[in-house]
Amino acid sequence: MTPFRTLTALAATLAVAASVHAAAPQPDTRQGDFVHVCRGGARKGLACTLATEPQDCPGSECVVQTVSPTIKGTLTLIVHDEVTDWAAGTAGNRAVTVLLEVRGPNGGTELLGATYQNLADPTLAPLALSNVIAVEMDEFALRSVAPAVSGLLFAQPESTMTEALQTLFGTSGTPALVAVTDRQVLTADHVLDGLATVVRFKVKLQFLQPVL
């Protein structure tokens, strides 16, 4: 790669990193999608909001209302900006694959995977719902997210994966990431070649009560 192309790639990376940080909803914002109750004190179990926590929960704290125990899992995000036709050898479309590994109620490992594209124009990077991430989901964006995956706290899966999780665990609550381990993030950075960029990390999920 020439020095000019290297500098161009670096500039693009920095620009995307800044836009990801600025545009992605923060965990506190996503947390507001769910019902909160006082953890303890005189108003234990009663409704509250984070904005009025001192008044709502004197001597305690305002926490999300959970409807399930914690579920441990591993989340793998695969973003490919050059999806290849294996037989023809051509490339150009883009895709995002999400693989969630969880231990099911029977003790076995369950693999829940889905691939997403911009079907109107597969050459464009896919978009997620704005309450997950508000920028195009390309390899630059994934590389920028990797050092701070805790920013995905309280993100919800796409509806098909949500329904699969609800069926698997027999609940109507909304699954969301409630804990992310930054120290165990594995990354394969392939922004500058034809392979996909991959980020893999440990998570904890819980089913929460959404605000109606």
Stockholm file with secondary structure:
# STOCKHOLM 1.0

chainA/1-212         MTPFRTLTALAATLAVAASVHAAAPQPDTRQGDFVHVCRGGARKGLACTLATEPQDCPGSECVVQTVSPTIKGTLTLIVHDEVTDWAAGTAGNRAVTVLLEVRGPNGGTELLGATYQNLADPTLAPLALSNVIAVEMDEFALRSVAPAVSGLLFAQPESTMTEALQTLFGTSGTPALVAVTDRQVLTADHVLDGLATVVRFKVKLQFLQPVL
#=GR chainA/1-212 SS CCHHHHHHHHHHHHHHHHHHHHHSCCHHHHHTTBCEEECSSTTBTSEECGGGHHHHSTTSCEEECBSSCCEEEEEEEEEEEEEECTTTCCEEEEEEEEEEEEECTTSSEEEEEEEECCTTCTTSCCCCCTTTCSSCCCHHHHHHHGGGGGGGTTCCCCHHHHHHHHHHHTCCSEEEEEEECGGGCEEECCTTSSSCEEEEEEEEEEEECBCC
#=GC SS_cons         CCHHHHHHHHHHHHHHHHHHHHHSCCHHHHHTTBCEEECSSTTBTSEECGGGHHHHSTTSCEEECBSSCCEEEEEEEEEEEEEECTTTCCEEEEEEEEEEEEECTTSSEEEEEEEECCTTCTTSCCCCCTTTCSSCCCHHHHHHHGGGGGGGTTCCCCHHHHHHHHHHHTCCSEEEEEEECGGGCEEECCTTSSSCEEEEEEEEEEEECBCC
//
